[in-house]
Amino acid sequence: MPGNEILALLMFVAFIGLVFTGFPIAWILGGLAILFSALAIVLEVDFGIAIGVDWSYTSISVERVWNVMENWVMVALPMFIFMGLMLDRSGIANRLMTSFAQIFGRIGGGLAITVTLIGVLLAATTGIIGASVVLLALLGLPVMLKQGYDERLATGTVCAVGTLGILIPPSIMLVLMADRMAMSVGDLFLGAVFPGLLLSSLYVLYLLGYGILKPEGAPAQSDGATMDWSTIIDLIKAIVPPAALILAVLGSIFLGIATPTEAAGVGAAGAVLLALGNGVLNRSVVTEVVRETTKTTAFIFGILIGATAYSLVLRGLGGDELIEGALLGLPLGPTGIIIVILIATFILGFFLDWIELTLIILPLVAPVVANLGFDPVWFTVLFAVCLQTSFLTPPVGFAIFYLKGAIPAGIEATTIYKGVTPFIVLQLIGLALIFAFDDIVTWLPTQAYGP
């Protein structure tokens, strides 16, 4: 194996190993880029081993970072984050919980279905996993536990539903993927609509079946309200504000009225107006939301800058060619190679966050997929669905960590792990359906923008 390929392999293995140290990912990525650049220079200058990476090559990182920071698509990122955090504090979810529970609470598993439906609406308006999981835990978990729900079902539902925000548009993950893949954000948003609805439908079917087969673990609400016109009107009043915001943001993108960046600005302004209308907008709320938005954005961009330098050096060492050669050299057809990529992504999701997988792994495997002739939108959404499971799989399942910090004392982490297991299986079923029927992803973008 040539020296540069050995360095590329060592660089990738070093990244995987250093992740477990708990050191900030951004510094790991940037530090490895500098370290292996210096190592390549030493090998070439002192030992005469041709590597092809020197300081003039790695200085291109400055230009790459500049291109990332001036990218107007990325401006949408902090505004979508602001929109999600502001909606988290607007009180909309509380009204939805009350209204949905009056209708669905009277059937077995109805409260869990209520949490699922609220989670779908939150996913389409926030896209922030931590905010969605914590909010659903605070609103839905005490109600389900009080009603006698099995702790595993209740915690698993909150965890799984909370992760929908990373897939259902507007998703900050899809914005990052579009930037890394030089793709249209609108295409990815449209492609992710039906997969997101498919997963949420699988959740609802599972909860309905659980309520029928194990009614003692998901009992009906004994004091459910009588169904009448006032109940329906209350539900409509609760749904209309977030639905209007979803229509304003996603509709303007899908119809070509606004760019994703402009639509993100509309969403941020709409979230402020909803908070003002609910009487919760004040200086402390604005200060807290702005501070959290800044921290989250800085965290993502820090990793983005480190990943830009890391990816550049890894490519200079031939890492992309090494991965492409290894995948194409497998004694499998194109479909088998895609399956191998998804399995590897699923396994890496046990240890790596979605940001690292999006910024490092996706750009490396994308050229292989393109050479095999697969639709890039289909594969990217498929990759996104696979990444969604990383929020539920230990030991780095962030949705589990978010929930553990918000649940009542006495519920063990093992209970949550057992609770999310059926939902991981459901997500894998959804992944298989999307893999087998690519129209689930490609039909809507084709209808909107043409083939």
Backbone hydrogen bonds, N-H to C=O, Kabsch-Sander energy under -0.5 kcal/mol:
donor,donor_aa,acceptor,acceptor_aa,energy
6,I,2,P,-1.9
7,L,3,G,-2.2
8,A,4,N,-2.3
9,L,5,E,-2.4
10,L,6,I,-2.6
11,M,7,L,-2.7
12,F,8,A,-2.0
13,V,9,L,-2.4
14,A,10,L,-2.6
15,F,11,M,-1.7
16,I,12,F,-2.0
17,G,13,V,-2.5
18,L,14,A,-2.6
19,V,15,F,-1.4
20,F,16,I,-0.6
20,F,17,G,-1.0
21,T,18,L,-1.5
22,G,19,V,-1.2
23,F,18,L,-0.6
28,I,24,P,-1.9
29,L,25,I,-2.7
30,G,26,A,-2.3
31,G,27,W,-2.8
32,L,28,I,-2.4
33,A,29,L,-1.8
34,I,30,G,-1.9
35,L,31,G,-2.8
36,F,32,L,-2.7
37,S,33,A,-1.4
38,A,34,I,-2.4
39,L,35,L,-2.3
40,A,36,F,-2.1
41,I,37,S,-2.0
42,V,38,A,-2.4
43,L,39,L,-2.3
44,E,40,A,-1.9
45,V,41,I,-3.2
46,D,42,V,-2.4
47,F,42,V,-0.8
47,F,43,L,-0.7
48,G,44,E,-0.6
49,I,43,L,-2.4
50,A,48,G,-0.7
58,T,54,D,-2.4
59,S,55,W,-1.6
60,I,57,Y,-1.6
61,S,58,T,-2.0
62,V,59,S,-1.4
63,E,59,S,-0.6
64,R,60,I,-2.4
65,V,61,S,-3.1
66,W,62,V,-2.2
67,N,63,E,-2.2
68,V,64,R,-1.9
69,M,65,V,-2.5
70,E,66,W,-1.8
71,N,68,V,-1.0
74,M,71,N,-0.7
75,V,72,W,-0.9
76,A,73,V,-1.4
77,L,74,M,-1.1
79,M,75,V,-1.0
80,F,76,A,-2.6
81,I,77,L,-2.2
82,F,78,P,-2.5
83,M,79,M,-2.5
84,G,80,F,-2.3
85,L,81,I,-2.4
86,M,82,F,-2.6
87,L,83,M,-2.3
88,D,84,G,-1.7
89,R,85,L,-0.9
89,R,86,M,-0.7
90,S,87,L,-1.2
92,I,87,L,-0.5
95,R,91,G,-1.4
96,L,92,I,-2.3
97,M,93,A,-2.5
98,T,94,N,-2.0
99,S,95,R,-2.3
100,F,96,L,-2.9
101,A,97,M,-2.1
102,Q,98,T,-1.2
103,I,99,S,-0.8
103,I,100,F,-0.8
104,F,100,F,-3.0
105,G,101,A,-1.6
107,I,104,F,-1.7
109,G,218,A,-1.3
110,G,107,I,-2.5
113,I,109,G,-2.1
114,T,110,G,-2.3
115,V,111,L,-2.1
116,T,112,A,-2.0
117,L,113,I,-2.6
118,I,114,T,-2.4
119,G,115,V,-2.3
120,V,116,T,-2.0
121,L,117,L,-1.9
122,L,118,I,-2.8
123,A,119,G,-2.5
124,A,120,V,-1.8
125,T,122,L,-1.2
126,T,122,L,-3.0
127,G,122,L,-0.6
129,I,127,G,-0.6
132,S,128,I,-2.3
133,V,129,I,-2.7
134,V,130,G,-2.2
135,L,131,A,-2.4
136,L,132,S,-2.6
137,A,133,V,-2.2
138,L,134,V,-2.4
139,L,135,L,-2.2
140,G,136,L,-2.6
141,L,136,L,-1.1
144,M,140,G,-2.4
145,L,141,L,-2.6
146,K,142,P,-2.3
147,Q,143,V,-1.7
148,G,145,L,-1.0
149,Y,144,M,-2.5
150,D,217,G,-2.6
154,A,150,D,-2.6
155,T,151,E,-2.5
156,G,152,R,-2.3
157,T,153,L,-2.4
158,V,154,A,-1.9
159,C,155,T,-2.3
160,A,156,G,-2.6
161,V,157,T,-2.6
162,G,158,V,-1.9
163,T,159,C,-1.0
163,T,160,A,-0.7
164,L,161,V,-1.5
165,G,162,G,-0.9
166,I,163,T,-1.7
167,L,164,L,-1.6
168,I,164,L,-2.8
175,V,171,S,-1.7
176,L,172,I,-2.1
177,M,173,M,-2.5
178,A,174,L,-2.5
179,D,175,V,-1.8
180,R,176,L,-2.6
181,M,177,M,-2.5
182,A,178,A,-0.6
182,A,179,D,-0.7
183,M,178,A,-2.4
188,L,184,S,-1.7
189,F,185,V,-2.8
190,L,186,G,-2.5
191,G,187,D,-2.6
192,A,188,L,-1.7
193,V,189,F,-0.6
193,V,190,L,-1.0
194,F,190,L,-0.6
196,G,192,A,-2.0
197,L,193,V,-2.1
198,L,194,F,-2.7
199,L,195,P,-2.3
200,S,196,G,-2.1
201,S,197,L,-2.1
202,L,198,L,-2.2
203,Y,199,L,-2.1
204,V,200,S,-2.1
205,L,201,S,-2.6
206,Y,202,L,-2.2
207,L,203,Y,-2.5
208,L,204,V,-2.6
209,G,205,L,-2.5
210,Y,206,Y,-2.5
211,G,207,L,-2.3
212,I,208,L,-1.5
213,L,209,G,-2.9
214,K,210,Y,-2.9
217,G,214,K,-1.8
218,A,214,K,-0.8
221,Q,105,G,-4.3
222,S,220,A,-0.6
224,G,221,Q,-1.3
228,D,226,T,-0.6
232,I,228,D,-1.8
233,I,229,W,-2.6
234,D,230,S,-2.3
235,L,231,T,-2.0
236,I,232,I,-2.4
237,K,233,I,-2.5
238,A,234,D,-1.7
239,I,235,L,-2.1
240,V,236,I,-2.6
243,A,239,I,-2.4
244,A,240,V,-2.8
245,L,241,P,-1.9
246,I,242,P,-2.6
247,L,243,A,-2.5
248,A,244,A,-2.3
249,V,245,L,-2.4
250,L,246,I,-2.4
251,G,246,I,-0.8
251,G,247,L,-0.9
252,S,247,L,-0.5
252,S,248,A,-0.7
253,I,249,V,-1.1
254,F,250,L,-3.1
255,L,251,G,-2.4
256,G,253,I,-1.1
257,I,252,S,-1.4
258,A,252,S,-2.4
263,A,259,T,-3.0
264,A,260,P,-2.2
265,G,261,T,-1.6
266,V,262,E,-2.0
267,G,263,A,-2.5
268,A,264,A,-2.5
269,A,265,G,-2.3
270,G,266,V,-2.7
271,A,267,G,-2.4
272,V,268,A,-1.7
273,L,269,A,-2.1
274,L,270,G,-2.3
275,A,271,A,-2.3
276,L,272,V,-2.4
277,G,273,L,-2.7
278,N,274,L,-1.7
279,G,276,L,-1.3
280,V,275,A,-2.3
281,L,275,A,-0.8
282,N,280,V,-0.6
286,V,282,N,-2.3
287,T,283,R,-2.6
288,E,284,S,-2.4
289,V,285,V,-2.6
290,V,286,V,-2.7
291,R,287,T,-2.3
292,E,288,E,-2.5
293,T,289,V,-2.5
294,T,290,V,-2.3
295,K,291,R,-2.4
296,T,292,E,-2.6
297,T,293,T,-2.6
298,A,294,T,-2.6
299,F,295,K,-2.3
300,I,296,T,-2.2
301,F,297,T,-2.8
302,G,298,A,-2.3
303,I,299,F,-1.9
304,L,300,I,-2.3
305,I,301,F,-2.5
306,G,302,G,-2.2
307,A,303,I,-3.0
308,T,304,L,-1.9
309,A,305,I,-1.8
310,Y,306,G,-2.5
311,S,307,A,-3.0
312,L,308,T,-1.8
313,V,309,A,-2.1
314,L,310,Y,-2.7
315,R,311,S,-2.5
316,G,312,L,-2.2
317,L,313,V,-1.9
318,G,315,R,-1.6
319,G,314,L,-3.2
322,L,318,G,-2.3
323,I,319,G,-2.4
324,E,320,D,-2.6
325,G,321,E,-2.8
326,A,322,L,-2.2
327,L,323,I,-2.5
328,L,324,E,-2.8
329,G,325,G,-1.5
330,L,327,L,-1.3
332,L,330,L,-2.4
337,I,333,G,-1.9
338,I,334,P,-1.9
339,I,335,T,-2.0
340,V,336,G,-2.1
341,I,337,I,-2.3
342,L,338,I,-2.4
343,I,339,I,-2.6
344,A,340,V,-2.6
345,T,341,I,-2.4
346,F,342,L,-2.6
347,I,343,I,-2.4
348,L,344,A,-2.7
349,G,345,T,-1.7
350,F,347,I,-1.7
351,F,348,L,-1.7
352,L,348,L,-2.9
357,L,353,D,-2.0
358,T,354,W,-2.4
359,L,355,I,-2.5
360,I,356,E,-2.5
361,I,356,E,-0.7
362,L,357,L,-2.2
364,L,360,I,-0.7
364,L,361,I,-0.6
365,V,361,I,-2.0
366,A,362,L,-1.9
369,V,365,V,-2.0
370,A,366,A,-2.5
371,N,367,P,-2.4
372,L,368,V,-1.5
373,G,370,A,-1.2
374,F,369,V,-1.7
379,F,375,D,-2.3
380,T,376,P,-2.4
381,V,377,V,-2.4
382,L,378,W,-2.3
383,F,379,F,-2.9
384,A,380,T,-2.1
385,V,381,V,-2.5
386,C,382,L,-2.1
387,L,383,F,-2.2
388,Q,384,A,-1.5
389,T,385,V,-0.7
389,T,386,C,-0.8
390,S,387,L,-1.6
391,F,388,Q,-1.4
392,L,389,T,-1.8
393,T,389,T,-1.2
396,V,350,F,-1.2
396,V,393,T,-0.5
398,F,396,V,-1.2
399,A,391,F,-1.1
400,I,391,F,-0.9
400,I,397,G,-0.7
401,F,397,G,-1.5
402,Y,398,F,-2.8
403,L,399,A,-2.3
404,K,400,I,-2.5
405,G,401,F,-1.5
406,A,403,L,-1.7
407,I,403,L,-1.5
411,I,408,P,-1.2
412,E,410,G,-0.7
416,I,412,E,-1.3
417,Y,413,A,-2.5
418,K,414,T,-2.2
419,G,415,T,-1.9
420,V,416,I,-2.3
421,T,417,Y,-1.0
424,I,420,V,-2.1
425,V,421,T,-2.0
426,L,422,P,-2.0
427,Q,423,F,-2.3
428,L,424,I,-2.1
429,I,425,V,-2.1
430,G,426,L,-2.5
431,L,427,Q,-2.5
432,A,428,L,-2.2
433,L,429,I,-2.2
434,I,430,G,-2.4
435,F,431,L,-2.3
436,A,432,A,-2.4
437,F,433,L,-2.6
438,D,436,A,-0.6
440,I,437,F,-1.8
441,V,438,D,-1.4
442,T,438,D,-2.5
443,W,439,D,-2.0
446,T,442,T,-1.9
447,Q,443,W,-2.4
448,A,444,L,-2.1
449,Y,445,P,-2.9
450,G,446,T,-1.9
